[in-house]
Amino acid sequence: MTVSSALSDQEVAAIRADFPILGRRLEGGRPLVYLDTGATSQRPRVVIDAMRDFSENHNAAVHRGAHTLAGEATDAFEDARAAIAAFVGAAPAELVFTSGATGAINLLTAALGAASAGRGQDPSHRFAILPGDRIVVTQAEHHSNLVPWQELAARTGAELAWLRAGPDGRLRLDDLATAINARTRLVAFTHASNVTGAITDVAVMVAAARRAGALTVLDAAQSAPHLPLDLSALGVDFAAFSAHKMLGPNGIGGLYGRIELLEALPPGLTGGSMVEIVTMREATFLPPPHRFEAGTQAVTQAVGWAAAVGYLDALGMERVAAHEHALTARLLEGVARIDGVRVLGPADATDRLGAVALDLAGVHPHDVGQYLDAQGIAVRVGHHCAQPVHRALGVVASTRASLGLYNTAAEVDQFLGALDQVRSYFGVGR
C-alpha cells in the first residue's frame, strides 16, 4: 500500500456524511468523536435503508414458502451470502450465517464435539478430538476464541496449550516448536489482536499447523473490517467474523469453512431448515452451508450486512486500510510524546491495526474513559474481553482507542490533546 492510495480528506468528509450518528451533538453541544470501532462500528445510511426496505417490502421466512414474498426474501438472503462470501474470498457454500463471531466459534466447537462423540459420517475421523490430543490457542485471544476451546478441551479430555505474547504484544512464534506437536489436532488464533492491534503472521501459523496435520481456525473479527481479506488465499480451514464490526448490523456473523471440510463435518445445532428427511428415529441433513443454519435466520441483518460490504467494496479495502494506517501512525507518534502513557502493543504502525490500548500511570482506565467522554470522545475501557493478554503485559485493564474509516486526523489530535490532560486533571505526575 502506498500513501497515495489512501482516502483523501474530501472522500473522508463524504464518508462521514453517510453516517447519520456522526452528526450527533452530545450534551453541551459537543461533537461526537467515535473511537470505539473495535467494539462496534457505526452504520452508513445505505445499511439502514437496506434493512428498512427489506422490512417494509420483502419480509418473509426464507427457504420455506412458495409465495412471492418468500421467494424475494430467499433471493435477498442468498444474494447477501454470495456478496459477503466474495468479500472475504470464499465461495457462497463456504459461508455459514451465525449470530456473530462468537456464535461461529461456538457452532464450530459444537460440531467438533459431535464428531468427537462419534457423530457424522467421516471415515477419516479428521474432526475427532480425543483424550490426550492437543488444542493450541494464543495468549492474545479475545475470550470468544479462547473459552469455547477451553470448554471443548474439558469435554473431550484434550490438552490446551498456547503461544505466549511478548513484551510488545506480538505472539512469540518461537513457541510454535513446542506448542504444536504430533498430538495437535487444532490451532486457533487471532488475525489481529483487539488489544494490541498486532497482526499475526498467518502463513507461519498455517504452515506449522499443517506440518502437524492440525486444523486451523482464524478469528478475523478485527481484520475483516480493516484489511483486504482473502480467506481462501490465507489457507486457513475455518474463520469467524462479525457484521457489527464492519459497518453492518448486530446479531449476525459468519463461519467460513473450506467446502470439503464443511461437507464432512456433522452439524453442531439441529432443528428446522437444515434437514432433508426426518423420521421418528433419525434425520438426514442438507449440504453446507444450510446444514449448519438450524432455525429461522436473521434475514434482515444479512441484507444489511451485504449493503455494508458493498459500501466497503466500493471504497476499496486497500484504500480503507491505508487511511486507517496513516491515522494509527499519527496516534502512536502523538502518544509517544505524552508522559506517563504506555502503549500495550507495538509502538509503531508496522503490521498492526488501529486498536491502540493504553495504560496511563496512576489513573484507572474507567477514570480515563469518563474524562474523555466529558470531552465528547468515546473510547473503550476495561479488559476488552481479553484478560490473559492484559495479564501478560502486566496490567488488569486499559483504555483503548480504535479507529475506523470515518475517523479524521483532527479527531486523532483532539484525542491526543485530551489524553495529555488526563493525568494532570487527576493530580498525577506533577
Residue pairs with C-beta under 8 A, 6 or more apart in sequence:
1 318
1 321
1 322
1 325
2 322
3 322
3 326
5 318
5 319
5 322
6 319
6 322
6 323
6 325
6 326
7 15
7 315
7 319
7 320
7 322
7 323
7 405
9 408
11 315
12 323
12 405
12 406
12 408
15 44
15 315
15 405
15 406
16 22
16 406
16 408
17 23
18 44
18 45
18 46
18 311
19 42
19 43
19 44
19 45
19 406
20 45
20 48
21 32
21 34
21 42
21 43
22 32
22 34
22 42
22 406
24 31
24 32
25 31
25 32
26 32
26 376
30 375
30 376
31 376
32 376
32 378
33 375
33 376
33 377
33 378
33 411
33 414
33 415
34 42
34 378
34 404
34 406
34 407
35 377
35 378
35 379
35 401
35 402
35 403
35 407
35 411
35 415
36 378
36 379
36 380
36 400
36 401
36 402
37 225
37 245
37 402
37 403
37 404
37 407
38 194
38 222
38 245
38 355
38 380
38 384
38 400
38 402
39 245
39 380
39 384
39 402
40 244
40 245
40 250
41 225
41 244
41 245
41 246
41 247
41 248
41 404
42 247
42 404
42 406
43 247
43 248
43 249
43 304
43 308
44 247
44 308
44 311
46 307
46 308
46 310
46 311
47 247
47 248
47 249
47 304
47 305
47 307
47 308
47 311
48 304
49 307
50 303
50 304
50 306
50 307
51 249
51 300
51 301
51 303
51 304
51 307
54 73
54 76
54 299
54 300
54 303
54 304
55 300
58 69
58 72
58 73
58 76
59 69
59 73
59 299
59 300
60 67
60 69
60 70
60 72
60 73
61 70
61 73
61 296
61 299
62 70
62 73
62 74
62 77
62 78
62 297
62 299
63 74
63 77
63 273
63 290
64 70
64 273
65 71
73 299
76 299
76 302
76 303
77 297
77 299
77 302
77 303
78 92
79 306
80 302
80 303
80 305
80 306
81 92
81 95
81 97
81 289
81 302
82 92
83 306
83 309
83 310
84 95
84 254
84 302
84 305
84 306
84 309
85 91
85 92
85 94
85 95
85 256
87 229
87 309
87 312
87 313
88 95
88 220
88 224
88 229
88 230
88 231
88 239
88 241
88 254
88 256
89 229
89 230
89 231
89 232
89 233
89 234
90 231
90 232
90 256
91 259
92 289
93 259
93 262
93 287
93 288
93 289
94 256
94 257
94 258
94 259
94 262
94 288
94 289
95 254
95 255
95 256
95 289
96 104
96 107
96 254
96 255
96 256
96 257
96 262
96 288
96 289
96 292
96 293
97 252
97 253
97 254
97 289
97 293
97 297
97 298
97 302
98 104
98 107
98 240
98 252
98 253
98 254
98 255
99 251
99 252
99 253
99 298
100 242
100 243
100 244
100 250
100 251
100 252
100 253
101 144
101 219
101 220
101 221
101 240
101 241
101 242
101 253
102 144
102 240
102 242
102 253
103 253
104 240
104 241
104 253
104 254
104 255
105 144
105 145
105 148
105 188
105 217
105 219
105 240
105 255
106 148
106 268
107 255
107 268
107 269
107 292
108 148
108 217
108 238
108 240
108 255
108 257
108 268
109 148
109 149
109 151
109 152
109 268
110 268
110 269
111 127
111 265
111 266
111 267
111 268
111 292
112 127
112 129
112 152
112 186
112 265
112 268
113 129
113 152
113 155
113 156
113 268
114 120
114 266
114 267
114 268
115 122
115 125
115 127
115 128
115 129
115 265
115 266
116 127
116 128
116 129
116 130
116 155
116 156
118 128
119 266
120 127
120 264
120 265
120 266
121 264
121 266
122 264
122 265
122 266
124 264
126 215
126 264
127 215
127 264
127 265
127 266
128 185
129 135
129 152
129 153
129 156
129 158
129 185
129 186
130 156
130 157
130 158
131 156
131 157
131 158
132 157
132 158
132 159
132 183
133 156
133 158
133 159
133 183
133 184
133 185
134 158
134 159
134 160
134 161
134 180
134 181
134 183
134 184
134 185
135 149
135 152
135 153
135 158
135 159
135 160
135 161
135 184
135 185
135 186
135 187
135 188
136 160
136 161
136 162
136 163
136 179
136 180
136 184
136 186
136 187
136 188
136 209
136 214
137 145
137 146
137 149
137 160
137 161
137 162
137 163
137 187
137 188
137 189
138 162
138 163
138 164
138 165
138 171
138 189
138 190
138 200
139 162
139 163
139 164
139 165
139 171
139 388
139 389
139 392
140 163
140 165
140 169
140 171
140 189
140 190
140 193
140 195
140 196
140 198
140 200
140 386
140 388
140 389
141 188
141 189
141 190
141 219
141 386
141 388
141 389
142 190
142 194
142 219
142 221
142 384
142 385
142 386
143 385
143 386
143 387
144 219
144 221
144 240
144 385
145 188
145 189
145 190
145 217
145 219
145 240
146 388
149 160
149 186
149 188
150 160
152 158
153 159
153 160
158 185
159 183
161 179
161 184
162 175
162 179
163 171
163 172
163 173
163 175
163 176
163 179
163 189
164 171
164 172
164 175
164 392
165 171
165 172
165 196
165 389
165 392
165 393
166 172
167 393
168 196
168 198
168 345
168 346
168 347
169 193
169 195
169 196
169 197
169 198
169 344
169 345
169 346
169 389
169 393
170 196
170 198
170 345
170 346
171 189
171 198
171 200
173 201
173 204
176 204
176 205
176 208
180 187
180 208
180 209
180 211
180 212
180 214
181 212
182 212
184 209
184 212
184 213
184 214
185 214
185 215
186 214
186 215
186 216
186 217
187 205
187 208
187 209
187 214
187 215
187 216
187 217
188 216
188 217
188 218
188 219
189 200
189 205
189 216
189 217
189 218
189 219
190 200
190 218
190 219
190 222
191 199
191 200
191 202
191 218
191 219
191 220
191 222
191 223
191 227
191 239
192 198
192 199
192 200
192 222
192 223
192 226
192 227
192 352
192 353
192 355
193 222
193 345
193 355
193 386
193 389
194 221
194 222
194 355
194 384
194 385
194 386
194 400
194 402
195 344
195 345
195 355
195 357
195 384
195 386
195 389
195 390
195 398
195 400
196 344
196 345
196 346
196 352
196 355
196 357
196 389
196 393
197 328
197 345
197 346
197 352
197 353
197 354
197 355
197 356
197 357
198 345
198 346
198 351
198 352
199 223
199 227
199 351
199 352
199 353
202 218
202 234
202 235
202 236
203 234
203 235
205 216
206 216
206 234
206 235
206 236
209 215
209 216
210 216
215 237
215 238
215 261
216 235
216 236
216 237
216 238
217 236
217 237
217 238
217 239
217 240
218 231
218 234
218 236
218 238
218 239
218 240
219 239
219 240
219 241
220 229
220 231
220 239
220 240
220 241
221 240
221 241
221 242
221 245
221 253
222 245
222 353
222 355
223 229
223 241
223 353
224 241
224 242
224 245
224 246
225 245
225 246
225 247
225 312
225 404
226 320
226 321
226 324
226 353
226 354
226 404
227 317
227 321
227 353
228 317
228 318
228 321
229 317
231 239
231 256
232 258
236 256
237 257
237 258
237 261
238 255
238 256
238 257
238 258
238 261
239 255
239 256
240 253
240 254
240 255
240 256
241 253
241 254
241 256
242 252
242 253
242 254
243 249
243 250
243 251
243 252
243 253
243 254
243 301
243 304
243 305
243 308
244 250
244 251
244 252
246 305
246 308
246 309
246 312
247 308
247 311
247 312
248 301
248 304
248 305
248 307
248 308
248 309
249 300
249 301
249 304
249 305
250 301
251 298
251 301
252 298
252 301
252 302
252 305
255 292
257 265
257 288
259 288
262 288
262 289
262 291
262 292
263 287
263 288
265 288
266 285
267 274
267 285
267 291
267 292
267 294
268 292
269 292
269 294
269 295
270 283
270 285
270 294
271 294
271 295
272 294
272 295
272 296
273 290
273 293
273 294
273 295
273 296
273 297
274 285
274 286
274 290
274 291
274 292
274 293
274 294
275 283
275 284
275 285
275 286
276 283
276 284
276 285
276 286
277 283
277 284
285 291
312 320
312 405
315 405
320 405
323 405
324 353
324 354
324 403
324 404
324 405
324 407
325 349
325 354
326 409
327 354
327 403
327 407
327 408
327 409
327 412
328 349
328 352
328 353
328 354
328 356
328 403
329 348
329 349
330 409
330 412
330 413
331 354
331 356
331 401
331 403
331 412
331 415
331 416
332 343
332 347
332 348
332 349
332 356
334 412
334 413
334 416
335 341
335 343
335 356
335 358
335 416
335 419
336 343
336 347
338 416
338 419
338 420
339 423
339 429
340 360
340 361
340 362
340 423
340 428
340 429
341 358
341 359
341 360
341 361
341 419
342 358
342 359
342 360
342 361
343 356
343 357
343 358
344 357
344 358
344 359
344 390
344 393
344 395
344 398
345 352
345 356
345 357
346 352
354 402
354 403
354 404
355 400
355 402
355 403
356 400
356 401
356 402
356 403
357 384
357 398
357 399
357 400
358 368
358 398
358 399
358 400
358 401
358 419
359 365
359 395
359 398
359 399
360 368
360 399
360 419
360 422
360 423
360 428
361 423
361 428
361 429
362 423
362 426
362 428
362 429
363 422
363 423
363 426
363 428
364 397
365 381
365 382
365 397
365 398
365 399
366 381
366 382
366 397
367 422
367 426
368 379
368 381
368 399
368 419
368 422
369 379
369 380
369 381
369 399
371 418
371 421
371 422
371 425
371 426
372 378
372 379
372 399
372 415
372 418
372 419
372 422
375 414
375 418
377 414
377 415
377 418
379 399
379 400
379 401
379 402
379 415
380 399
380 400
380 402
381 397
381 398
381 399
381 400
382 397
382 398
383 390
383 396
383 397
383 398
384 390
384 398
384 400
390 396
390 397
390 398
401 415
403 412
423 429
424 430
